[in-house]
Amino acid sequence: MNNKRKRAVLFLVLFGIVVGGLFFVGKKSFERQNDETVSVEFEISKGENILTIAENLKKEK
């Protein structure tokens, strides 16, 4: 039983490292791809709620 548990833990750790590495590489290539996109900047005043912010963003587009 102990041997199976060690194998399972080792598998999960290695699987986590592989998935984490793939996520990191994918994120980096995605960032490189989107370097030329335009960022939208807007200020949120105290009285605004989420709906008014969304409406303002729609108007800006």
N, C-alpha and C positions, 0 to 999 in steps of 0.2 A: 504493500500500500504506500509506503514511504517513497519508494522509487517512482511510482506513478505521479505522486504529488510533486516531486522534484521536476519531473519532465513537464508537467502541466505548467508549473510556475516559470520554468525556463522558456517554454513555448510562448506564454503570454508576454513575458518580458521582451523576447526577440520580436514578436509580432508588434508590440507597441513601438519599439524602436524603428521598425521598418515603416509602419504607418505614419509615425511622426516625421520621419525623414522624407517620405513622399509628400506629406502635407507641406513641409517646409520648402521643398524644391518647387512644388506647384505654386505656392504663394509667391515665391521670388519671381518665377517666370510670369505670373499674372501681374505683379507689380511692374515688371519691365514692359509688359505689353501696354499697360495703361498709363505710361509716363506722359503721353501727349493729351490725355483727357483734361478737360477744364473743370476745375473745382468750383462748386457753388458755395459762396459765403453769404450768410445772412445772420442778422442779429435777432435775438429773442428778448423782447421786453417783458417786464414782469406780468403785465396784464394778458398777454397772449396765451391762448391754449393751443393744443396740437392741431385742431381743425383750422384755425386761422393761419397757422404756420404753413400747413399743407396748401391752403388756398393761395397764399402769397407765393409759394414755390411754383404753383401751376401758372400763375400770372407771369412770373419771370421767364418761364420757358416760352 
